[in-house]
Amino acid sequence: MDREKREYLTDHPVIKRMMKDTKITLADLLAGKVFIVPAEQPGDVLDTDMARHLLNEGTFEQFSSDPIRGEYWPLAYSTELDDAEYDRIKDAVRGDVRLVQDAALLVWSVSNTPRTDSQKQLAKDRITAALVSMRESASKTDGQIGGKMPKRRKWADGVVERLKECAGTARKEDAWDMLPDSHDAWDDIETDADVWEIYRDGEKLVARSTTTGKETALKKSAFLKNYYKNGK
């Protein structure tokens, strides 16, 4: 996996949460010590720990649908692990199976492993749902469900990073002109809380949540003054 992808994974909220809440590391996932097994057909995962876990939870009927959603893709372990390392990985996964599963799915989604369009979409849907769940959990902890948006818009910082990749240190007006309109919106600007669709609408920069559909916006002047200047 190239450096850019590794940096993307290192900075991703799902990986950060896994590293904080479990003893599984990104290095463990990249080494394939524990990995996701993509499934699309009913019955693909009947002999796995995840299937037995779901059966015990009474949600096994989900396997009657086709294709199987990303949250039900199972984890598997490398057959090359020695007994001590296998036990370490297994015990660490038990700490939060769902979180490790989401992280492993994320690693798989950016790897060079061949995948179908259906699998790509299922993986994207699951990661988006995981980000939403993390946002809601954080909101409950802070007691701020339905509260005000933080003063600094993290999605705008993400836009600046994207512009730096596309435009380098372009002048403000040139950078503004490089932002997409609604027909070519950037639909993958990620923050800890959500994934955003970004586009320029006249003198506004609009951010639309891909999970809730809620929109927020910054005036052109505010974006260029308070955000883009810090990205140059």
Buried (B, 14 or more C-beta within 10 A) or exposed (E): EEEEBEEBBEEBBBBBBBBEEBBBBBEBBBEBBBBBBBBEEBEBBEEBBBBBBBEEEEEBEEBEEEBBEBBBBBBBBBEEBEEEBBEBBBEBBEEBBEBBBBBBBBBBBBBEEEBEEEBEEBBBEBBBBBBBEBBEEBBEEEEEEEEEEEEEBBBBBBBBEBBBEEBEEBEBEEBBEEBBEEEEBBEEBBBBBBBBBBBBEEEBBBBBBBBEEEEBBBEBEBBBEBBBEEBB
